[in-house]
Amino acid sequence: MNSTQFKAHRDRGFGLPMALFVIVVLSFLLLSLTQLEESTAEGFSISLQSTRAFYAAESGAEIAMHQLFPPPNGKTVCTAVAATHTFSEPGLAGCSAELKCDENLVDGTLYFTVTSTGRCGAAADGAERTVVIGAH
C-alpha cells in the first residue's frame, strides 16, 4: 500500500462526524436564539404592563384631583375622593387605580396629598406603579 492509498483510507468517514458537529452547533445556536426571543418578548410584555400601570396611576391621580377640587368652587375635602377607579377605556382596560387622600393643616393652610396606585395585568404578568401629588 503506497502513501496515497493509505491517506485516502485514513480520511474516509470524516464527513459524518463533521456533519454531526455542525448539526449540534447549529442546534445550540437555534436554541439560544429561541431563548433570547422568549426573554425579549417577556421583557416587552412587562414593560408594556408597567407603562399601562403608570398611566392608570396618573389618570387616577387626575381623577382624584378633579374630585378634590371640583369646578366651580366645590367642596375641598379628602372624603370627596373615591377609593378606587376601574378603567374600561381602550389602552387602560383591565387596569385600576387605588386612590388615597391625606389632609394636613400647616400654619393655617390645608395641604392635600393624593396617592394613586395603578395596577394592570394579573399575577406574574401584572405591574403596579404609584404616583403622588401634593396640592393646597
ROKEVO-199723 format. One line per field, with one value per atom (N, C-alpha, C): residue number from 1; atom name; x, y, z. Coordinates in nm, 4 decimals. Atoms other than C-alpha are relative to their C-alpha. Layout:
<sites>
kolpa <- c(NUM; ...)
filo <- c(CA; ...)
X <- c(X; ...)
Y <- c(Y; ...)
Z <- c(Z; ...)
</sites>
This chain:
<sites>
kolpa <- c(1; 1; 1; 2; 2; 2; 3; 3; 3; 4; 4; 4; 5; 5; 5; 6; 6; 6; 7; 7; 7; 8; 8; 8; 9; 9; 9; 10; 10; 10; 11; 11; 11; 12; 12; 12; 13; 13; 13; 14; 14; 14; 15; 15; 15; 16; 16; 16; 17; 17; 17; 18; 18; 18; 19; 19; 19; 20; 20; 20; 21; 21; 21; 22; 22; 22; 23; 23; 23; 24; 24; 24; 25; 25; 25; 26; 26; 26; 27; 27; 27; 28; 28; 28; 29; 29; 29; 30; 30; 30; 31; 31; 31; 32; 32; 32; 33; 33; 33; 34; 34; 34; 35; 35; 35; 36; 36; 36; 37; 37; 37; 38; 38; 38; 39; 39; 39; 40; 40; 40; 41; 41; 41; 42; 42; 42; 43; 43; 43; 44; 44; 44; 45; 45; 45; 46; 46; 46; 47; 47; 47; 48; 48; 48; 49; 49; 49; 50; 50; 50; 51; 51; 51; 52; 52; 52; 53; 53; 53; 54; 54; 54; 55; 55; 55; 56; 56; 56; 57; 57; 57; 58; 58; 58; 59; 59; 59; 60; 60; 60; 61; 61; 61; 62; 62; 62; 63; 63; 63; 64; 64; 64; 65; 65; 65; 66; 66; 66; 67; 67; 67; 68; 68; 68; 69; 69; 69; 70; 70; 70; 71; 71; 71; 72; 72; 72; 73; 73; 73; 74; 74; 74; 75; 75; 75; 76; 76; 76; 77; 77; 77; 78; 78; 78; 79; 79; 79; 80; 80; 80; 81; 81; 81; 82; 82; 82; 83; 83; 83; 84; 84; 84; 85; 85; 85; 86; 86; 86; 87; 87; 87; 88; 88; 88; 89; 89; 89; 90; 90; 90; 91; 91; 91; 92; 92; 92; 93; 93; 93; 94; 94; 94; 95; 95; 95; 96; 96; 96; 97; 97; 97; 98; 98; 98; 99; 99; 99; 100; 100; 100; 101; 101; 101; 102; 102; 102; 103; 103; 103; 104; 104; 104; 105; 105; 105; 106; 106; 106; 107; 107; 107; 108; 108; 108; 109; 109; 109; 110; 110; 110; 111; 111; 111; 112; 112; 112; 113; 113; 113; 114; 114; 114; 115; 115; 115; 116; 116; 116; 117; 117; 117; 118; 118; 118; 119; 119; 119; 120; 120; 120; 121; 121; 121; 122; 122; 122; 123; 123; 123; 124; 124; 124; 125; 125; 125; 126; 126; 126; 127; 127; 127; 128; 128; 128; 129; 129; 129; 130; 130; 130; 131; 131; 131; 132; 132; 132; 133; 133; 133; 134; 134; 134; 135; 135; 135; 136; 136; 136)
filo <- c(N; CA; C; N; CA; C; N; CA; C; N; CA; C; N; CA; C; N; CA; C; N; CA; C; N; CA; C; N; CA; C; N; CA; C; N; CA; C; N; CA; C; N; CA; C; N; CA; C; N; CA; C; N; CA; C; N; CA; C; N; CA; C; N; CA; C; N; CA; C; N; CA; C; N; CA; C; N; CA; C; N; CA; C; N; CA; C; N; CA; C; N; CA; C; N; CA; C; N; CA; C; N; CA; C; N; CA; C; N; CA; C; N; CA; C; N; CA; C; N; CA; C; N; CA; C; N; CA; C; N; CA; C; N; CA; C; N; CA; C; N; CA; C; N; CA; C; N; CA; C; N; CA; C; N; CA; C; N; CA; C; N; CA; C; N; CA; C; N; CA; C; N; CA; C; N; CA; C; N; CA; C; N; CA; C; N; CA; C; N; CA; C; N; CA; C; N; CA; C; N; CA; C; N; CA; C; N; CA; C; N; CA; C; N; CA; C; N; CA; C; N; CA; C; N; CA; C; N; CA; C; N; CA; C; N; CA; C; N; CA; C; N; CA; C; N; CA; C; N; CA; C; N; CA; C; N; CA; C; N; CA; C; N; CA; C; N; CA; C; N; CA; C; N; CA; C; N; CA; C; N; CA; C; N; CA; C; N; CA; C; N; CA; C; N; CA; C; N; CA; C; N; CA; C; N; CA; C; N; CA; C; N; CA; C; N; CA; C; N; CA; C; N; CA; C; N; CA; C; N; CA; C; N; CA; C; N; CA; C; N; CA; C; N; CA; C; N; CA; C; N; CA; C; N; CA; C; N; CA; C; N; CA; C; N; CA; C; N; CA; C; N; CA; C; N; CA; C; N; CA; C; N; CA; C; N; CA; C; N; CA; C; N; CA; C; N; CA; C; N; CA; C; N; CA; C; N; CA; C; N; CA; C; N; CA; C; N; CA; C; N; CA; C; N; CA; C; N; CA; C; N; CA; C; N; CA; C; N; CA; C; N; CA; C; N; CA; C; N; CA; C; N; CA; C; N; CA; C; N; CA; C; N; CA; C; N; CA; C; N; CA; C; N; CA; C)
X <- c(0.0845; 0.0000; 0.0897; -0.0841; 0.1546; -0.0617; 0.0441; 0.1192; -0.1275; 0.1222; -0.1560; -0.1200; 0.1106; -0.3773; -0.0235; 0.0126; -0.3045; -0.0699; 0.0608; -0.4013; -0.1489; 0.1403; -0.7286; -0.0775; 0.0656; -0.8108; -0.0192; 0.0044; -0.7368; -0.1045; 0.0946; -0.9574; -0.1437; 0.1337; -1.2569; -0.0826; 0.0887; -1.5563; 0.0117; -0.0164; -1.4514; -0.1244; 0.1181; -1.7704; -0.1113; 0.1086; -2.0140; 0.0242; -0.0212; -1.8521; -0.0067; 0.0047; -1.8122; -0.1450; 0.1414; -2.1809; -0.0721; 0.0616; -2.2871; 0.0421; -0.0491; -2.0684; -0.0725; 0.0682; -2.2236; -0.1462; 0.1408; -2.5761; -0.0145; 0.0061; -2.5080; 0.0235; -0.0296; -2.3550; -0.1186; 0.1150; -2.6456; -0.1215; 0.1112; -2.8943; 0.0148; -0.0238; -2.7345; -0.0236; 0.0215; -2.7375; -0.1495; 0.1441; -3.1054; -0.0688; 0.0563; -3.1887; 0.0271; -0.0320; -3.0077; -0.0764; 0.0786; -3.1812; -0.1465; 0.1382; -3.5188; -0.0176; 0.0079; -3.4486; 0.0139; -0.0166; -3.3323; -0.1296; 0.1270; -3.6534; -0.1069; 0.0984; -3.8628; 0.0195; -0.0259; -3.6933; -0.0264; 0.0294; -3.7225; -0.1509; 0.1460; -4.0952; -0.0554; 0.0453; -4.1422; 0.0346; -0.0406; -3.9474; -0.0888; 0.0893; -4.1615; -0.1368; 0.1304; -4.4795; 0.0004; -0.0099; -4.3644; 0.0126; -0.0158; -4.2576; -0.1330; 0.1304; -4.5955; -0.0961; 0.0884; -4.7851; 0.0431; -0.0505; -4.5620; -0.0392; 0.0404; -4.6326; -0.1500; 0.1450; -5.0066; -0.0325; 0.0234; -4.9912; 0.0348; -0.0356; -4.8129; -0.1104; 0.1054; -5.0787; -0.1309; 0.1179; -5.3527; 0.0159; -0.0252; -5.1922; -0.0107; 0.0064; -5.1536; -0.1441; 0.1407; -5.5127; -0.0803; 0.0677; -5.6327; 0.0292; -0.0354; -5.4436; -0.0737; 0.0738; -5.6037; -0.1486; 0.1405; -5.9491; -0.0168; 0.0065; -5.8786; 0.0097; -0.0125; -5.7688; -0.1282; 0.1271; -6.0870; -0.1086; 0.0980; -6.2925; 0.0300; -0.0415; -6.0943; -0.0278; 0.0218; -6.1217; -0.0995; 0.0971; -6.4446; -0.0292; 0.0362; -6.5309; -0.1478; -0.0698; -6.6594; -0.0138; -0.0035; -6.5640; -0.0750; 0.0641; -6.6757; 0.0634; -0.0487; -6.6096; 0.1340; -0.1330; -6.2427; 0.0266; -0.0243; -6.2257; 0.0435; -0.0502; -6.0488; -0.1099; 0.1074; -6.3743; -0.0674; 0.0578; -6.4760; 0.0722; -0.0801; -6.2063; -0.0449; 0.0421; -6.3286; 0.1183; -0.1069; -6.1306; 0.0671; -0.0574; -6.0832; -0.0707; 0.0587; -6.1425; 0.0460; -0.0311; -6.1606; -0.0188; 0.0029; -6.0829; -0.0585; 0.0553; -6.2756; 0.0380; -0.0402; -6.1274; 0.1071; -0.1046; -5.9135; 0.1392; -0.1347; -5.5498; 0.0176; -0.0062; -5.6308; -0.1022; 0.0988; -5.8987; 0.0679; -0.0572; -5.8367; 0.0923; -0.0841; -5.6420; -0.0880; 0.0730; -5.7445; 0.0955; -0.0781; -5.6276; -0.0602; 0.0420; -5.6471; 0.0434; -0.0251; -5.6759; -0.0032; -0.0066; -5.5816; 0.0284; -0.0171; -5.6051; 0.0283; -0.0333; -5.4446; -0.0048; 0.0057; -5.5062; 0.0964; -0.0881; -5.2500; -0.0185; 0.0146; -5.3083; 0.1334; -0.1291; -4.9815; -0.0106; 0.0049; -4.9772; -0.1259; 0.1271; -5.3431; -0.0294; 0.0214; -5.3052; -0.0228; 0.0338; -5.4673; 0.0706; -0.0734; -5.2399; -0.0587; 0.0523; -5.3588; 0.1106; -0.0901; -5.1524; -0.0839; 0.0758; -5.3130; 0.0992; -0.0822; -5.1562; -0.0872; 0.0728; -5.2701; 0.0889; -0.0742; -5.1565; -0.0721; 0.0572; -5.2205; 0.0439; -0.0285; -5.2426; -0.0560; 0.0417; -5.2584; 0.0518; -0.0421; -5.2418; -0.0281; 0.0249; -5.2585; 0.1251; -0.1056; -5.0065; 0.1363; -0.1367; -4.6711; 0.0092; -0.0005; -4.7688; -0.0505; 0.0554; -4.9017; 0.1080; -0.0913; -4.7463; -0.0754; 0.0580; -4.8031; 0.0922; -0.0750; -4.6946; -0.0758; 0.0618; -4.7601; 0.0402; -0.0217; -4.7968; -0.0519; 0.0395; -4.8098; -0.0037; 0.0187; -4.9430; -0.0338; 0.0311; -4.9465; -0.0700; 0.0737; -5.1848; -0.0477; 0.0594; -5.3225; -0.0973)
Y <- c(-0.1163; 0.0000; 0.1235; -0.1191; 0.3301; 0.1102; -0.1046; 0.6556; 0.0691; -0.0618; 0.7970; -0.0850; 0.0887; 0.4943; -0.0003; -0.0013; 0.4993; 0.1269; -0.1281; 0.8691; 0.0014; 0.0048; 0.8181; -0.0920; 0.0936; 0.5222; 0.0644; -0.0632; 0.7261; 0.1123; -0.1115; 1.0239; -0.0448; 0.0495; 0.8054; 0.0098; -0.0084; 0.8727; 0.1318; -0.1293; 1.2280; 0.0873; -0.0824; 1.3816; -0.0182; 0.0261; 1.2140; 0.0682; -0.0719; 1.3396; 0.1511; -0.1441; 1.6848; 0.0476; -0.0352; 1.6922; -0.0023; 0.0069; 1.5840; 0.1188; -0.1154; 1.8551; 0.1276; -0.1199; 2.1228; 0.0002; 0.0086; 2.0000; 0.0336; -0.0282; 2.0113; 0.1483; -0.1426; 2.3601; 0.0851; -0.0758; 2.4913; -0.0185; 0.0240; 2.3307; 0.0871; -0.0856; 2.5105; 0.1472; -0.1370; 2.8361; 0.0302; -0.0172; 2.7933; 0.0042; 0.0020; 2.7088; 0.1311; -0.1259; 3.0171; 0.1171; -0.1061; 3.2418; -0.0065; 0.0171; 3.0977; 0.0518; -0.0476; 3.1641; 0.1516; -0.1449; 3.5176; 0.0670; -0.0552; 3.5840; -0.0088; 0.0159; 3.4483; 0.1032; -0.0967; 3.6683; 0.1421; -0.1323; 3.9713; 0.0241; -0.0134; 3.9103; 0.0178; -0.0121; 3.8652; 0.1380; -0.1340; 4.1859; 0.1073; -0.0966; 4.3755; -0.0007; 0.0119; 4.2440; 0.0676; -0.0624; 4.3509; 0.1508; -0.1439; 4.6912; 0.0639; -0.0513; 4.7389; 0.0094; -0.0014; 4.6452; 0.1086; -0.1039; 4.8772; 0.1390; -0.1286; 5.1664; 0.0221; -0.0112; 5.0954; 0.0295; -0.0236; 5.0833; 0.1435; -0.1394; 5.4198; 0.0941; -0.0881; 5.5807; -0.0186; 0.0214; 5.4214; 0.0779; -0.0750; 5.5710; 0.1501; -0.1429; 5.9088; 0.0446; -0.0324; 5.9045; -0.0011; 0.0053; 5.8021; 0.1230; -0.1210; 6.0940; 0.1211; -0.1113; 6.3341; -0.0065; 0.0164; 6.1913; 0.0450; -0.0387; 6.2345; 0.1511; -0.1465; 6.5962; 0.0681; -0.0571; 6.6646; -0.0186; 0.0219; 6.5100; 0.0884; -0.0814; 6.7049; 0.1483; -0.1406; 7.0403; 0.0098; -0.0051; 7.0240; 0.1443; -0.1344; 7.3273; 0.0234; -0.1185; 7.5851; 0.0076; -0.0205; 7.6377; -0.1070; 0.1098; 7.2961; -0.0208; 0.0316; 7.1428; -0.0730; 0.0572; 7.0606; -0.0805; 0.0906; 6.7599; -0.1353; 0.1304; 6.4241; -0.1045; 0.0991; 6.2363; 0.0013; -0.0079; 6.3505; -0.0922; 0.0836; 6.1261; -0.1456; 0.1406; 5.7811; -0.0900; 0.0916; 5.4828; -0.0688; 0.0672; 5.3060; 0.0445; -0.0276; 5.3598; -0.1112; 0.1044; 5.0807; 0.0575; -0.0576; 5.1761; -0.0995; 0.0829; 5.0465; 0.0556; -0.0633; 5.2781; -0.0843; 0.0743; 5.1235; 0.0490; -0.0345; 5.1160; -0.0215; 0.0207; 5.1024; -0.1032; 0.1020; 4.8322; -0.1093; 0.1007; 4.5862; 0.0580; -0.0674; 4.8413; 0.0688; -0.0724; 5.0073; 0.0927; -0.0936; 5.2897; 0.0044; -0.0117; 5.2805; 0.1379; -0.1390; 5.6353; 0.0181; -0.0310; 5.7672; 0.1485; -0.1430; 6.1231; 0.0271; -0.0409; 6.2753; 0.1520; -0.1439; 6.6221; 0.0351; -0.0506; 6.8201; 0.1500; -0.1428; 7.1617; 0.0513; -0.0567; 7.3581; 0.1517; -0.1473; 7.7190; 0.0582; -0.0504; 7.7638; -0.0330; 0.0383; 7.6222; -0.1505; 0.1410; 7.2928; -0.0575; 0.0680; 7.0660; -0.1384; 0.1310; 6.7579; -0.0813; 0.0933; 6.4565; -0.1133; 0.1049; 6.2269; -0.1061; 0.1126; 5.8841; -0.0903; 0.0843; 5.6857; -0.1176; 0.1208; 5.3258; -0.0686; 0.0628; 5.1924; -0.1450; 0.1435; 4.8174; -0.0472; 0.0593; 4.6367; -0.1423; 0.1387; 4.2693; -0.0802; 0.0898; 3.9728; -0.0809; 0.0879; 3.7785; 0.0324; -0.0163; 3.7296; 0.1027; -0.0974; 3.9484; 0.1362; -0.1251; 4.2267; 0.1029; -0.1091; 4.5626; 0.0982; -0.0978; 4.8279; 0.1219; -0.1256; 5.1928; 0.0971; -0.0954; 5.4736; 0.1420; -0.1415; 5.8471; 0.0756; -0.0813; 6.1017; 0.1462; -0.1407; 6.4553; 0.0774; -0.0881; 6.7364; 0.1256; -0.1213; 7.0336; 0.0735; -0.0784; 7.3122; 0.1004)
Z <- c(0.0000; 0.0000; 0.0000; 0.0036; -0.1042; 0.0877; -0.0932; 0.0900; -0.0464; 0.0498; -0.1342; 0.0343; -0.0350; -0.0799; 0.1504; -0.1463; 0.2960; 0.0470; -0.0378; 0.3231; -0.0355; 0.0402; 0.1321; 0.0918; -0.0914; 0.3561; 0.1386; -0.1316; 0.6696; 0.0046; 0.0039; 0.5621; -0.0198; 0.0252; 0.4887; 0.1293; -0.1163; 0.7256; 0.0747; -0.0663; 0.8146; -0.0147; 0.0276; 0.6670; 0.1015; -0.0956; 0.9071; 0.1350; -0.1270; 1.2326; -0.0170; 0.0233; 1.0784; -0.0156; 0.0165; 0.9738; 0.1341; -0.1334; 1.3243; 0.0853; -0.0749; 1.4759; -0.0431; 0.0520; 1.2519; 0.0432; -0.0409; 1.3311; 0.1481; -0.1446; 1.7072; 0.0267; -0.0194; 1.6890; -0.0448; 0.0483; 1.4805; 0.0907; -0.0934; 1.7225; 0.1242; -0.1168; 2.0178; -0.0339; 0.0441; 1.8219; -0.0118; 0.0139; 1.7370; 0.1362; -0.1345; 2.0984; 0.0730; -0.0685; 2.2298; -0.0606; 0.0635; 1.9740; 0.0424; -0.0449; 2.0756; 0.1423; -0.1379; 2.4432; 0.0065; 0.0055; 2.3620; -0.0452; 0.0489; 2.1672; 0.1075; -0.1080; 2.4563; 0.1082; -0.1068; 2.7132; -0.0476; 0.0542; 2.4846; -0.0031; 0.0029; 2.4373; 0.1412; -0.1389; 2.8135; 0.0550; -0.0441; 2.8823; -0.0593; 0.0642; 2.6317; 0.0664; -0.0651; 2.7937; 0.1365; -0.1323; 3.1400; -0.0134; 0.0232; 3.0069; -0.0401; 0.0421; 2.8397; 0.1187; -0.1174; 3.1586; 0.0975; -0.0899; 3.3612; -0.0501; 0.0582; 3.1246; 0.0177; -0.0187; 3.1365; 0.1465; -0.1428; 3.5187; 0.0377; -0.0266; 3.5253; -0.0461; 0.0506; 3.3075; 0.0772; -0.0849; 3.5189; 0.1302; -0.1235; 3.8313; -0.0240; 0.0321; 3.6646; -0.0261; 0.0256; 3.5392; 0.1289; -0.1289; 3.8847; 0.0831; -0.0740; 4.0394; -0.0552; 0.0596; 3.7929; 0.0352; -0.0405; 3.8696; 0.1451; -0.1409; 4.2420; 0.0166; -0.0087; 4.1902; -0.0461; 0.0468; 3.9952; 0.1060; -0.1063; 4.2762; 0.1210; -0.1138; 4.5354; -0.0234; 0.0358; 4.3554; -0.1156; 0.1106; 4.1541; -0.0404; 0.0434; 3.9403; 0.0211; -0.0491; 4.0227; 0.1525; -0.1452; 4.3865; 0.0789; -0.0720; 4.5081; 0.1360; -0.1328; 4.8439; -0.0105; 0.0055; 4.9010; 0.1268; -0.1122; 5.1352; -0.0553; 0.0445; 5.1120; -0.0129; 0.0090; 5.1628; -0.1369; 0.1347; 4.8117; -0.0979; 0.0894; 4.6615; 0.0122; 0.0021; 4.5584; 0.0336; -0.0420; 4.6907; -0.1180; 0.1165; 4.3567; -0.1271; 0.1308; 3.9900; -0.0948; 0.0976; 3.7309; -0.1387; 0.1342; 3.3724; -0.1004; 0.1067; 3.0732; -0.1379; 0.1245; 2.8104; -0.0703; 0.0722; 2.5336; 0.0442; -0.0455; 2.6397; 0.1489; -0.1445; 3.0105; 0.0470; -0.0369; 3.0001; 0.0827; -0.0891; 3.2814; 0.1049; -0.0996; 3.4850; 0.1036; -0.1045; 3.8075; 0.0726; -0.0805; 4.0311; 0.1394; -0.1397; 4.4085; 0.0481; -0.0369; 4.5409; 0.1509; -0.1421; 4.8822; 0.0130; -0.0212; 5.0088; 0.1474; -0.1369; 5.3185; 0.0087; -0.0250; 5.4634; 0.1123; -0.1052; 5.6663; 0.0101; -0.0244; 5.8219; 0.0525; -0.0387; 5.8359; -0.0040; -0.0122; 5.9604; -0.0628; 0.0493; 5.8718; -0.1457; 0.1398; 5.5182; -0.0066; 0.0136; 5.4274; -0.1234; 0.1079; 5.2202; -0.0212; 0.0367; 5.0363; -0.0678; 0.0669; 4.9342; -0.0560; 0.0673; 4.6791; -0.0478; 0.0429; 4.6282; -0.0871; 0.0939; 4.3256; -0.0391; 0.0358; 4.2746; -0.1156; 0.1190; 3.9240; -0.0094; 0.0162; 3.8651; -0.1339; 0.1277; 3.5310; -0.0073; 0.0157; 3.4442; 0.1252; -0.1120; 3.6748; 0.0307; -0.0521; 3.8830; -0.0606; 0.0501; 3.7081; -0.1119; 0.1093; 3.4109; 0.0435; -0.0498; 3.6322; 0.0327; -0.0364; 3.7109; 0.0891; -0.0933; 3.9753; 0.0029; -0.0050; 3.9690; 0.0886; -0.0919; 4.2184; -0.0382; 0.0240; 4.1619; 0.1224; -0.1154; 4.4478; -0.0442; 0.0357; 4.4011; 0.1261; -0.1109; 4.6526; -0.0500; 0.0406; 4.6378; 0.1253; -0.1090; 4.8556; -0.0555)
</sites>
